[in-house]
Amino acid sequence: MIDFTMNTAYQMGAYKAIAQMMAEAVRKLDAAEAGWDAELVMMNLVSLAKQFEETKEKFEKEVDIA
């Protein structure tokens, strides 16, 4: 039971961190002028979306193994 609780807390922390980074990137995108700044922020958001997908896939594999 403790392992399950710790694993759940770890996963929630990972998702929370990604969500916070995405929220910050969205705020920056909203504030950015059209051009290079906005493009950099958009690339950051795409990277974070990929990171989220990889994290989700990793956690789903861990559930399948357990």
Phi and psi restraints in degrees (value plus and minus 20) as a CYANA .aco file:
   2 ILE   PHI     -85.0   -45.0
   2 ILE   PSI     -60.6   -20.6
   3 ASP   PHI     -80.6   -40.6
   3 ASP   PSI     -63.2   -23.2
   4 PHE   PHI     -81.6   -41.6
   4 PHE   PSI     -64.4   -24.4
   5 THR   PHI     -84.7   -44.7
   5 THR   PSI     -64.2   -24.2
   6 MET   PHI     -84.9   -44.9
   6 MET   PSI     -61.4   -21.4
   7 ASN   PHI     -84.5   -44.5
   7 ASN   PSI     -62.1   -22.1
   8 THR   PHI     -82.8   -42.8
   8 THR   PSI     -63.6   -23.6
   9 ALA   PHI     -82.9   -42.9
   9 ALA   PSI     -60.7   -20.7
  10 TYR   PHI     -81.6   -41.6
  10 TYR   PSI     -66.8   -26.8
  11 GLN   PHI     -83.3   -43.3
  11 GLN   PSI     -64.0   -24.0
  12 MET   PHI     -82.8   -42.8
  12 MET   PSI     -57.8   -17.8
  13 GLY   PHI     -84.4   -44.4
  13 GLY   PSI     -60.6   -20.6
  14 ALA   PHI     -84.6   -44.6
  14 ALA   PSI     -66.5   -26.5
  15 TYR   PHI     -83.5   -43.5
  15 TYR   PSI     -60.1   -20.1
  16 LYS   PHI     -83.8   -43.8
  16 LYS   PSI     -61.9   -21.9
  17 ALA   PHI     -82.6   -42.6
  17 ALA   PSI     -64.4   -24.4
  18 ILE   PHI     -84.3   -44.3
  18 ILE   PSI     -62.5   -22.5
  19 ALA   PHI     -82.0   -42.0
  19 ALA   PSI     -60.9   -20.9
  20 GLN   PHI     -85.0   -45.0
  20 GLN   PSI     -61.2   -21.2
  21 MET   PHI     -85.8   -45.8
  21 MET   PSI     -58.8   -18.8
  22 MET   PHI     -85.6   -45.6
  22 MET   PSI     -62.5   -22.5
  23 ALA   PHI     -81.0   -41.0
  23 ALA   PSI     -62.8   -22.8
  24 GLU   PHI     -83.8   -43.8
  24 GLU   PSI     -61.2   -21.2
  25 ALA   PHI     -85.6   -45.6
  25 ALA   PSI     -58.3   -18.3
  26 VAL   PHI     -84.6   -44.6
  26 VAL   PSI     -61.3   -21.3
  27 ARG   PHI     -81.3   -41.3
  27 ARG   PSI     -62.3   -22.3
  28 LYS   PHI     -85.5   -45.5
  28 LYS   PSI     -59.5   -19.5
  29 LEU   PHI     -83.7   -43.7
  29 LEU   PSI     -61.1   -21.1
  30 ASP   PHI     -82.7   -42.7
  30 ASP   PSI     -56.8   -16.8
  31 ALA   PHI    -104.9   -64.9
  31 ALA   PSI     -38.2     1.8
  32 ALA   PHI     -94.4   -54.4
  32 ALA   PSI     124.7   164.7
  33 GLU   PHI     -96.5   -56.5
  33 GLU   PSI     135.1   175.1
  34 ALA   PHI     -78.7   -38.7
  34 ALA   PSI     119.7   159.7
  35 GLY   PHI     111.9   151.9
  35 GLY   PSI    -169.6  -129.6
  36 TRP   PHI     -82.5   -42.5
  36 TRP   PSI     -62.2   -22.2
  37 ASP   PHI     -79.8   -39.8
  37 ASP   PSI     -65.8   -25.8
  38 ALA   PHI     -84.8   -44.8
  38 ALA   PSI     -57.7   -17.7
  39 GLU   PHI     -85.1   -45.1
  39 GLU   PSI     -61.4   -21.4
  40 LEU   PHI     -82.9   -42.9
  40 LEU   PSI     -62.9   -22.9
  41 VAL   PHI     -85.3   -45.3
  41 VAL   PSI     -59.8   -19.8
  42 MET   PHI     -84.6   -44.6
  42 MET   PSI     -60.4   -20.4
  43 MET   PHI     -82.5   -42.5
  43 MET   PSI     -58.2   -18.2
  44 ASN   PHI     -83.3   -43.3
  44 ASN   PSI     -62.0   -22.0
  45 LEU   PHI     -84.2   -44.2
  45 LEU   PSI     -60.5   -20.5
  46 VAL   PHI     -82.8   -42.8
  46 VAL   PSI     -62.3   -22.3
  47 SER   PHI     -82.1   -42.1
  47 SER   PSI     -63.0   -23.0
  48 LEU   PHI     -85.8   -45.8
  48 LEU   PSI     -56.8   -16.8
  49 ALA   PHI     -84.0   -44.0
  49 ALA   PSI     -61.5   -21.5
  50 LYS   PHI     -84.3   -44.3
  50 LYS   PSI     -61.2   -21.2
  51 GLN   PHI     -82.0   -42.0
  51 GLN   PSI     -60.8   -20.8
  52 PHE   PHI     -81.8   -41.8
  52 PHE   PSI     -66.7   -26.7
  53 GLU   PHI     -81.0   -41.0
  53 GLU   PSI     -62.7   -22.7
  54 GLU   PHI     -84.5   -44.5
  54 GLU   PSI     -61.6   -21.6
  55 THR   PHI     -84.6   -44.6
  55 THR   PSI     -65.3   -25.3
  56 LYS   PHI     -81.3   -41.3
  56 LYS   PSI     -64.2   -24.2
  57 GLU   PHI     -82.5   -42.5
  57 GLU   PSI     -61.6   -21.6
  58 LYS   PHI     -80.6   -40.6
  58 LYS   PSI     -66.3   -26.3
  59 PHE   PHI     -87.2   -47.2
  59 PHE   PSI     -56.5   -16.5
  60 GLU   PHI     -85.8   -45.8
  60 GLU   PSI     -57.4   -17.4
  61 LYS   PHI     -85.2   -45.2
  61 LYS   PSI     -59.5   -19.5
  62 GLU   PHI     -82.8   -42.8
  62 GLU   PSI     -57.2   -17.2
  63 VAL   PHI     -88.0   -48.0
  63 VAL   PSI     -60.8   -20.8
  64 ASP   PHI     -83.7   -43.7
  64 ASP   PSI     -54.9   -14.9
  65 ILE   PHI     -92.2   -52.2
  65 ILE   PSI     -59.3   -19.3
